[in-house]
Amino acid sequence: FRFGCVILAAGASSRMGSPKQMLPIGGQPLLVRACEAALASEAWPVIAVLGAHAETIRPVLARLPVLVVENSAWSEGMAASIRTGIGALQQFSRSLDAAVIALCDQPGFSAGAIARLVAAQRTSGQTIAAAHYGGKLGAPALFLREHFAALSALTGDEGARMLLKHAGENV
């Protein structure tokens, strides 16, 4: 079972006033923590999708074996970053079985969380496994290859939330 991980980190962090991707948690920027968590898992490749503040953020990833891609349409919202990340995964390897989509600003994201998504998918046989909190499904989430076309067609700022919602009990 081969899967890659797409870490979404293109947002402007406009409410925060500075790039939250760079917010230090435990002495490391959030984005570095997320990339290291994915690198510690079975995921390969790990792709970081940058957008706003890319020139400021890119240097902190220089020593990590991650593919850094830039989403020039970052202002459209999360869907554009998902499209960019899935496109990069498909260019990297045509034989991936699945993709984990994660957000850079979740301090609890870990290799263990990825392993739980993979285990949930294997146990259930469903084509999507997603985190569940606050009564809603969300990121991180694992999508089997058959969802790549739908992920590549997303628009707006909702990200994959509508895809998760419509899949309902199949998640």
N, C-alpha and C positions, 0 to 999 in steps of 0.2 A: 504494500500500500504506500504509494508515493504521493506526498502532498507538499505544497509550498505555503508560505505565510506572507500575507500582504499586510503591512502595518501602515495605517492611514495617519499621515502627519502633515497634511497640506493646509490646514486651517489657519486663519489669520489671528486667532485668539484676540479678537477685537475687544471683547468685554474685559479681558485681563490686562490689556495694555502692553504686554510683551509676549513673545512666543511661549506658550505653555509647553511646547515640545522641549524647551530648554529648562523648564522648572526643575530645580534639583530636589530629588527625593533620595535620601540615603547617600548623599554626596554625588549622585549621578543625574544627568538630565533624564527626564521621563522617557524620551525617545530612545536613548541608549539602553535604559532598563528594558524597554519593550523589545528592542532588537536582540539584546542578550538573552532574554527569556526565550524568544523564538529560536535563536541559535542553539540553545541548550536542549531543544526538543528534537524530534525526528524530522522537522520541517526542513526542506531544502528545495529551492532557494528561499531566502528571506529577502523580501523586497520592501524598502521604505519609500513611500510615496510622499514627496515634498511638493510644496506649492508656494504659498505666501512665506516669506522669510527664508526661502531655500538657501540663499547665499550665506545667511547667518547660521543655519542649522547644519548644512552639509559637512562642514569641517569636523563636527563632533562624531560623525560616522566614519571618518577616514580610515581608522584602524580596524574597523569591523568588516568581516567578510559578508557584507550585504550588498544587494543591488540597489542603488539609489536611482529612482526615476522621478522626473519632474512632471507634475500635472499642470500644464499651462492654463487649464480651465478651472483651476481650484476655486475661483469665486462662484462657480455654478453650484458648488456644494459637494457633499460626500460622494454622491453617485459618480461624479467625474473622476474622483480619486479611485473608486472601486474599478471603474472601467480601465483606468490607466494601469492599475496594479494587476488586474486579470490579464490584460493585454501583454504586460511584461512577463507574467508567468507563462503564458502560452508561447511567447517568443523563446523563452529560456528552455522549455521542454514541452513537447507535444504529448508526452506520456504520463503526465501527472494525473493522478486519480482524483485529487481534491485540492481545495484551497481553504486555508484558515484566514479569515479576515478579522483583524484586530485593530483597536484604536491605540494610539500612542499614549493617551492620557489616562490609562487605567492602571494605577500602581499595583493592583492585585494580580495583574496579568503575569502568568508564569508558564514555564515548561510543563508544570503539573496541570495547569488549566488546559493546555493544548492536549496533553495526554488524556484528560477526562473527556474532552470533546471527541477524540478519536475512539476511545473506549465506548462512549455512548453511541456513536455511529455504528460501530462494529456490533455491539450488543443488540441494538434496536433494528438494524438493517435499514433505517431511514436514510434519506439522501441529504438531510441537513441535521446538524447537531448545533445547538446554540445555548449560550448562557441564558439563564432565566433569573431575573431579579425585579423587584418592584412590580410583580405581576405581568411583566412583559419579557418577550424574547429579545435578545440583542447580541452585541459583540462581547467577546469574541464568538465567532460562529464558523463552523466547518461546512463547506458546500462541496458535494461531489461534482465531478466534471460535468454531469448533465445539466447543471445550473449555470455553467460558465456563460452560455449565450444570454441568459436572462440577466446575469450580473453585468454583462457587457452592454446591455441595453438600458440600464437604469438611468434615470434623469433626476435632477433636483437635489434637495438637501436631505432627503429622508434616508439616503443610503439604502441598505438592503432590508430595512424594517418592513416595508410592504411585502417583499418577497417572503419574509419570515411569517408575516401575518396571514398571507394567503395560503401558505403551506400548512398552517394550523397544526392539526394533530399529526401531520407527517414530519414534524420536527422532533 
